[in-house]
Amino acid sequence: MRLPNLLATSRGRLAAFFMLYVTEGIPLGFAATAVATQLRRQGVGPAEIGAFVASFYLPWAFKWAFGPFIDVFRSQRFGHRRGWILGTQLMMAATLVVLVFVPLPEYLWLFTIILLVHNSFGAMQDVAIDALACNTLREDERGLANGLMFAGASLGQAIGGGGVLLLVGYTGFNASFIFVAAVILAVTTFIVLPMKEALAANSAAPGSMQEAIAEMKTFAVDSFRSFIGTRGAFSGVFFALLPAGAMSLGLALQTNLAVELGMNDDEVAWLSLWSMLLSGGSMVVGGLLSDKLGRRPTLFVYLLGMSPPVLYLMWKLEQAGYVMPRAAGSPAEPALVTALWIASMWYSVFQGLMYGTRSAIFMDVTNPRVAATQFTAYMAMMNLAIAIAASWQGIAIEAWGYPVTLLVDAITGVLCLLLLPALKKSTVVSDALAVGRARKSALVLGLCCLLWLPYWANHELLGKAQPIMGTFYTLVFVASALFLLAGREVLGEAAGFWRRAALWTAPLLLAMHGRYQLDKLGALRSVADVLVYLIPLIGGIVLLGLASRSWQQLDAAQAAAA
């Protein structure tokens, strides 16, 4: 029997993208809930679990880097985006099967690396799916499709998290990897393979590196102009990097606490399952309400509503004297289990309402000319915010205890509301303040690079908080490198000496990620130690040099683009 091409009809498109997003949610739910629960039972601490959860969110934070490759390298036989989706789903399934042979917790480092590769393919798939959606969905389908896509991701997290935990009691933990891989391959077989994507008229031949480089240059320049061109787009960068409301009950803190309160695997599974399903349904409702009542007013209510359930759980834990984390297998705490259920369900409603609306407001401030690129970058920065939150919360639980961590999370979660008034859709590509934003961005990034010097000289004083600052500086170095590459193109000859300096400095800043491998360099360690100070120093000087330029070319470029 021939399977239908779901892209051919409106209902089929909605169903297809819903199911494709299910495959995106499965690996995240599997790692954040199922694997995190098993690690906690095996004695792994909250800080280590927080770092573990943060590590597999990082590929999603930098998924924008896959964009130029997916845009340029195409297949006439398999379809432009469909070919990428097929390949990434097969690799996701393969890496899950490999994990069966990695024992935990003694090989947690290897397990984390393989899962990181797995999520890198998942992030690459996400870029291809979003690009396919942008080119396939009609404009009148996008609102509902957006809510359904995030609901699909939520269902995927429920399957990968709670669903797997329910299965573990019958099949054992290792068999759950095969189950997750089978679900992904089922979507590949019944959804992706029958798809008939329109052929690209200008498909690039495989290995067209010259075209790829040109596409990357266009990607960087267009993104640069779009991000700083309007107040709404520029504010969106910071809105994406801030926590989207209180986040603790949506990360590993929930499963850590559930295990410590005496809940077994089935009970943790049902908690996760109902949380995800309730959140998924709320995503669709939130998107529909925002279409009718306005994005910003509804998002304000949703974000504000995420803090009360966190404060409620904090109050209950404080009343019971439950402050510091306890060993897995401690005596059961029925009253606190009930409080965790109430807080989690309450939180899931507002988290779901928020998700669809927040992504819609990013679409509103995105330049249609570079919609896929800019929107993907916003989504990537949101994932980076999740990674940072997972890291600091794991450390904070061990240092401060649960109540204080929940209080800090509830307070910091509403800071993003200060930027909400600025997130307005603009009718112009560039406003009068675009030049000032470019110069200020170069100045701030340059100062951050220079502040690396005193930080790195004293970084050991931060103790367990080092991963948080390390993630922040990864963002600084990547953002600085992209700014240099795009800024030199926008300025052109007006950049003067700094144009060539920016070209050589950008890859060096990207290479700063190698600082995590310093201990493995042996005899070259002394040279590397010097470069770790020298590269940010040079980067800071070049960025300050670009900040001194007039940037009048930006006005001309924006006017031409408009």
Secondary structure, DSSP 8 states (H G I E B T S, - for coil): -----GGGSHHHHHHHHHHHHHHHHHHHHIIIIIIHHHHHHTT--HHHHHHHHHHHHHHHHTGGGGHHHHHHB--TTT-HHHHHHHHHHHHHHHHHHHHTTS-TTTTHHHHHHHHHHHHHHHHHHHHHHHHHHHHHS-GGGHHHHHHHHHHHHHHHHHIIIIIHHHHHHHH-HHHHHHHHHHHHHHHIIIIITT------TT-B-TT-HHHHHHHHHHHHHHHHHHHHHSHHHHHHHHHHHS-SS--GGGSHHHHHHHHHTT--HHHHHHHHHHHHHHHHHHHHHHHHHHHHH-HHHHHHHHHHHTHHHHHHHHHHHHHTT--S---TT----HHHHHHHHHHHHHHHHHHHHHHHHHHHHHHHTS-GGGHHHHHHHHHHHHHHHHHHHHHHHHHHHHHH-HHHHHHHHHHHTTGGGGGGGG----SSS--TTHHHHHHHHHHHHHHHHHHHHHHHHTGGGGGGGHHHHHHHHHHHHHHHHHHHHHHHHHHGGGGTHHHHHHHHHHHHHHGGGGGGGGGG-GGGHHHHHHHHHHHHHHHHHHHHHHHTS--HHHHHHHHHH-
